[in-house]
Amino acid sequence: MKKIIVSIFAFIAIALTGNLFSQSAYLDKPEEFAPDKPCKIMVNLKLTSNDWGIVELAQTEDIYIWTWKPKEHPAGHPLANGIGGAAWKNSNEALKMTKEAEGVYSFIMTPTEFYETSAANVYKEDFHFLVKPKDGGGYGDPDRKTEDLLVVVDPPVGPIVKFLTVPLGRGEKKDTIATTTRDVFSIVYNNAAEDKVSMQNADDLYVYPIAYDETGASYLIAANARKAGDFAALKMKTTKKGTFQYSCIPEKLFHFIPIGRKIIRIEFQIVKPNLRTTSDMVDGTLIYHFNLGGC
């Protein structure tokens, strides 16, 4: 009987999901966040409310971050939000953001150093801020800014284990995927948590998937696990050292299933491209059920 391995990383790798890009404010690489290490806060102005016209203002003016949590610096501090007697109208040049793309801006900081506070307080308070041009208006003039923005940062919880799915699986075994098979589905494998010696420090990895429809019929890309390495579409991407990701749209991957049939389950085996014996594969089969699947 196949052993089913379905578990999640204790750190949630949101940066690997498309959901990150539907948020107006987020961290560039949330899975690597640590309060005492540099991080990049990203803001997509086009996803803000634009109630004060910030999208249009950014086309001709520099953009600045204005932040008050986890801690706000007092007037006169080198990193105070604004300068002078009308601080809101004169943002600090040290807080100028970098334009990454049209409407997308970033600000790099080491939180404990920037806010001069503890890592525990960073986790407790999160990042509260808004984005504005140098002159934020006010003092009788219309405001020029975004709404208040929030980036939540949570401390890591529990042991790091091997697998994460995006979207996260539901149910007791975390193996039920509540999206359609027309959506992007990802598996993330943390090789650093691998206890099988022959699979540790892997360089290249592939998935060997088998899809099943509602009749029980099965569908293959590679004829067997040994052939998985022959298919570029089955190669896992190295997202950082020791972490591998495989993303697909199941209906596109298995584009050849008969019209009218539904993919209700996919089984994945993670293997080395030069698979010869069971020493060249991760133990166990990853099994996921698509409860909204369908072609």
C-alpha positions in Angstrom: 0.0 0.0 0.0 1.3 3.4 -0.9 2.2 5.7 2.0 0.5 9.0 1.8 2.6 12.0 2.8 0.7 15.2 3.1 2.0 17.9 5.4 2.9 21.6 5.3 5.8 23.9 6.0 5.6 25.6 9.3 6.6 28.7 7.6 4.0 29.7 5.0 5.7 30.4 1.6 3.2 33.0 0.4 5.8 34.4 -2.0 5.2 31.3 -4.1 1.6 31.9 -4.6 -0.3 34.1 -7.0 -2.3 35.5 -4.1 0.6 37.7 -3.1 0.2 39.7 -6.3 -3.5 40.4 -5.5 -2.4 42.4 -2.4 -1.6 46.1 -2.4 1.2 45.6 0.2 3.3 42.5 0.8 6.8 41.2 1.4 8.9 40.3 -1.6 10.1 37.0 -0.1 7.9 36.3 2.9 9.3 32.8 3.3 12.7 34.3 4.1 11.5 36.9 6.5 13.4 37.5 9.8 13.1 40.7 11.8 16.9 41.1 12.1 17.6 40.5 8.3 16.9 42.9 5.4 13.5 42.6 3.9 11.8 44.3 0.9 8.3 45.8 1.4 6.4 46.0 -1.8 3.4 48.2 -2.7 1.3 48.0 -5.8 -0.4 51.3 -6.0 -2.9 50.1 -8.7 -4.3 47.8 -6.0 -4.8 50.5 -3.4 -8.1 52.3 -3.1 -6.7 55.3 -5.1 -9.2 57.5 -3.2 -6.6 60.3 -3.1 -5.2 59.8 -6.7 -1.9 58.2 -5.7 -1.7 56.3 -8.9 -1.7 59.5 -11.0 0.6 61.3 -8.6 3.2 58.6 -8.9 3.5 59.2 -12.6 5.2 62.5 -12.0 6.4 62.5 -8.4 8.7 60.4 -6.1 7.0 58.1 -3.6 7.8 57.7 0.1 6.8 55.3 2.9 5.3 56.8 6.1 5.2 54.2 8.9 4.2 54.2 12.5 4.3 50.6 13.6 6.0 48.6 15.0 7.4 52.0 16.2 7.3 55.6 15.0 10.4 57.7 15.3 10.0 61.2 16.9 10.6 64.5 15.1 14.3 65.1 14.6 15.2 61.4 14.3 17.2 60.5 11.2 14.4 58.1 10.1 11.5 60.3 11.2 8.7 60.2 8.6 8.8 63.9 7.8 11.1 66.9 8.3 10.5 70.3 9.7 7.4 72.0 11.2 5.1 70.7 8.5 6.4 67.1 8.4 3.4 65.7 6.4 4.3 68.1 3.5 8.0 67.2 3.6 8.8 63.4 3.7 12.2 62.3 4.8 14.5 61.5 1.8 15.7 58.5 3.7 12.2 57.0 3.3 12.0 57.4 -0.5 10.8 54.2 -2.2 12.3 52.5 -5.3 10.2 52.2 -8.4 10.2 48.5 -9.4 7.7 48.8 -12.3 4.8 51.0 -13.3 2.8 51.6 -10.1 5.0 49.2 -8.1 7.3 50.5 -5.4 9.6 48.9 -2.8 11.4 49.8 0.4 14.3 47.8 1.9 14.9 47.8 5.6 16.2 45.6 8.4 13.1 45.9 10.8 14.9 45.7 14.1 17.4 48.3 13.1 15.0 50.6 11.2 12.4 50.7 13.9 15.0 50.3 16.8 12.9 47.7 18.4 13.0 44.0 19.3 12.1 41.1 16.9 9.3 40.1 19.3 7.8 43.6 18.9 8.0 43.4 15.1 6.1 40.1 15.2 3.6 41.6 17.7 2.9 44.9 15.8 3.4 44.0 12.1 4.1 46.7 9.6 1.6 49.6 9.5 2.3 52.4 6.9 1.0 54.3 4.0 2.6 55.6 0.8 2.6 59.3 -0.3 4.5 61.8 -2.4 6.9 64.1 -0.7 4.2 66.7 -0.2 1.3 64.8 1.4 -1.1 67.9 1.3 -3.0 68.5 4.4 -2.9 71.8 6.4 -5.9 72.9 4.4 -4.9 71.2 1.2 -6.4 67.9 0.0 -4.5 64.8 1.3 -2.2 63.0 -1.2 -1.7 59.4 -0.1 -2.9 55.8 0.0 -5.1 54.4 2.6 -3.4 52.8 5.6 -1.6 49.6 4.6 -0.7 46.5 6.6 1.8 43.7 6.1 1.4 41.0 8.7 4.4 39.0 9.8 4.1 36.0 12.0 6.8 34.1 13.8 7.6 30.6 12.6 5.6 28.0 14.4 6.5 24.3 15.1 9.0 22.1 13.3 9.8 22.5 9.6 8.5 19.6 7.6 8.7 18.5 4.0 5.8 19.6 1.9 3.6 22.6 1.2 0.8 22.9 -1.3 -0.4 26.2 -2.8 -3.3 26.6 -2.3 -3.1 25.0 1.1 -4.9 21.6 1.3 -7.9 21.2 3.5 -9.1 18.4 5.7 -7.4 16.2 8.3 -4.7 15.1 5.9 -4.5 18.5 4.1 -5.0 16.7 0.8 -8.2 18.2 -0.4 -7.6 21.1 -2.8 -10.5 23.5 -2.9 -9.8 25.0 -6.4 -10.6 23.8 -9.8 -8.1 21.9 -12.0 -8.1 25.0 -14.3 -6.2 26.9 -11.6 -2.5 26.9 -10.8 -1.5 24.2 -8.3 1.9 24.0 -6.7 3.9 21.6 -4.6 6.9 22.9 -2.6 9.4 20.3 -1.3 11.8 21.3 1.5 14.8 19.0 0.8 16.5 20.4 4.0 13.9 18.4 6.0 14.7 15.2 4.1 15.8 12.3 6.3 16.5 9.9 3.5 20.3 10.1 3.1 20.2 9.2 -0.6 17.9 12.1 -1.4 19.6 14.7 0.7 21.4 17.7 -1.0 19.6 16.9 -4.3 20.4 19.1 -7.3 17.7 18.3 -9.9 14.3 16.8 -9.2 11.3 15.9 -11.2 7.7 14.9 -10.5 6.1 11.8 -11.8 2.3 12.5 -11.8 -0.6 10.2 -12.4 -4.1 11.8 -12.8 -7.4 9.9 -12.2 -10.8 10.8 -13.4 -14.2 10.1 -11.9 -14.4 6.7 -13.6 -11.1 5.6 -12.2 -9.2 5.9 -15.5 -5.6 7.0 -15.1 -3.5 9.4 -17.3 0.3 9.6 -17.6 2.8 12.1 -18.9 5.8 9.8 -18.5 5.3 6.1 -19.0 6.9 5.4 -15.6 8.9 7.1 -12.9 12.2 6.3 -14.6 11.1 8.4 -17.6 10.0 11.5 -15.7 13.4 13.1 -16.2 12.8 13.0 -20.0 10.1 15.6 -19.7 11.0 19.3 -19.2 7.4 20.0 -18.1 7.9 17.7 -15.1 11.1 19.4 -13.8 10.9 21.1 -10.4 12.1 24.6 -10.0 14.8 25.5 -7.4 13.3 28.5 -5.6 16.2 28.8 -3.1 18.9 26.4 -1.9 17.2 23.2 -0.7 13.7 24.2 -1.8 12.0 22.9 -4.9 8.7 23.9 -6.4 6.5 22.3 -9.1 3.6 24.3 -10.5 1.1 23.3 -13.1 -2.5 23.9 -14.3 -3.7 20.2 -14.1 -6.1 20.5 -17.0 -3.3 21.9 -19.2 -0.8 19.3 -18.0 -3.2 16.5 -18.7 -4.7 18.2 -21.8 -5.3 14.9 -23.5 -8.0 13.5 -21.1 -11.3 12.9 -22.9 -13.8 15.8 -23.1 -16.3 15.6 -20.3 -14.1 13.7 -17.9 -13.0 15.3 -14.6 -9.6 15.1 -12.9 -10.5 14.3 -9.3 -7.2 13.1 -8.0 -3.5 13.4 -8.8 -0.7 11.4 -7.3 2.9 12.7 -7.4 6.2 11.0 -6.9 9.3 13.2 -6.5 12.3 11.6 -8.2 15.8 12.2 -9.4 16.2 12.5 -13.2 18.6 9.5 -13.2 16.2 7.3 -11.3 17.4 3.7 -11.1 16.2 2.4 -7.7 14.0 3.5 -4.8 17.1 5.3 -3.4 16.5 7.9 -6.1 13.0 8.9 -5.0 11.4 10.6 -2.1 9.6 8.0 0.0 5.9 7.9 -0.3 3.4 9.3 -2.8 1.8 12.7 -2.5 -2.0 12.3 -3.2 -4.3 15.3 -3.7 -8.0 15.4 -4.3 -9.5 18.2 -6.4 -13.1 18.5 -5.0 -14.0 21.2 -7.6 -12.1 19.7 -10.4 -13.4 19.3 -13.9 -12.7 19.7 -17.6 
